[in-house]
Amino acid sequence: MPVIVERHLLHVALEALKEKYSWDQNSEVLGPPAITFIATSNAVMHAGMKPVFVDVDSRTYNIDTKLIEEKITENTVAIIASAYIWATL
């Protein structure tokens, strides 16, 4: 399936994973940091799942890997890692 915009690709990927693994509306996706573009969390919500925000490392602006584990629940199905290369330049 051709996809023109990256946020659409993320939505399509989440829908495919949801179908393959029988994820439902209780499924949680970790990772879209609160400072990221809204499209990441919107893709999760459009796929009918719940985004769970993880704070960022103030040095790199990437997800703080030390905080991921405390956010994982029995409903966690995926982690989306957003990279902020510009923050390290």
N, C-alpha and C positions, 0 to 999 in steps of 0.2 A: 504494500500500500504506500503510495507516495505521500510524503508529509512535507509541507513547506515551512512550517514554523516549529521551532524546537519545543515550545510548550505543548503543541499538538502531539508531537512525538512522545513526550512524557505521558500525556493523557492516554494515548493509544497503548503505550507499553504497560501502564497500570491496568488498563481494561483487559489486556491480554493476560497479564499475570493473575488478575482477579478471576477471570474465567478458568484459567488452567488450574489454579489452586483453591477454587471455591471460596475466595475471600468474600466477606459480606460487609454490611454497613457498620458492624462492630470492629472491623479491621482497622488497625492504626498503622500509620506510616510515619516513622520518625525522621527528623532531619531538616525539614525546611526551616533554616534559622529565621528568626523574626526579622532580620535585616535584609533578607533576600527579596528578590522581585516576587510579587504576589502570585505570579503564574505557577510557581512550584506548588504552593499550598492549594491553589485553585484546581490544579490538575488532580490532586488527591481528592478534593471535595467533589469535583465533577465525576470522578470514578466511583463516588458513593462511599468513600472511606473518610476516616478522620485524620487530619494532620496533627502530629504532636511536635510542638516546637522544642528544639534543643538550643540552649544558649551557645554563643560563639566564644572562641578563644580571642581575647582582646588583642593578642599579638598578631594573629594571622587572619582573623575574621572568618575562619572556617569553623565548622562544628567542633565544639569542645569535646574531644573524644573521652575525656574523663567523666563527662556528664551523660553520655549515651546510656550506659548500663542502668542508671537509676530511673530512666524513662521507659525501659523495656517492661512490658506487661505480657500477660497471656494472650492479649489481642494484637500484639505487635507482629506485623507480617513483613515489613520492609524498612530499610533505611535509605534515604536519599541524601547523597553527599553533594553539596554545592561547593565548588571551589572558587575562591576569591583571589585569583592570581594577582590582580592589581594591588591588593593590600600588601603584598610582599615586595613590590617593586620599589 
